[in-house]
Amino acid sequence: MPYHAVVTVDLDNGVSSTARTKFNEELKKKNFSKHKLTTLWTAVFTPATTREGAVKYARDSIDAAAALAGISTYEAFVSISEAPPVEWKKGGTNALLGGLLRLQK
């Protein structure tokens, strides 16, 4: 069974948009998928990959992407699981707008 990685990386606020773009491009090259959630990435590993190997690959990929982009300050989190992550989004009206509209009635 393959391992799935959920990765979030918070880059320092002083990081330029150019550096962020380079960082994102580098992780994409390493087969990480960017999600709409601002700092969330995922990757799927082959069944032959060990859990430790997946953690090392994720860590090395993040460190390499940051170095390539000239980013030296960041925090990262990785979770490795045999179960794929679940993602969803909810559409509809803005909660604040909905509340204001209800008050007008």
BELPE-V978385 format. One record per helix or strand of 2 or more residues. SS is the DSSP state (~ for helix, > for strand). FROM is the first residue (numbers start at 1). LEN is the number of residues. If there is no record, write none. Layout:
ss->[SS:SS]
from->[FROM:FROM]
len->[LEN:LEN]
//
This chain:
ss->[>:~:>:>:~:>:~]
from->[4:17:33:40:51:74:95]
len->[8:13:2:5:19:8:10]
//
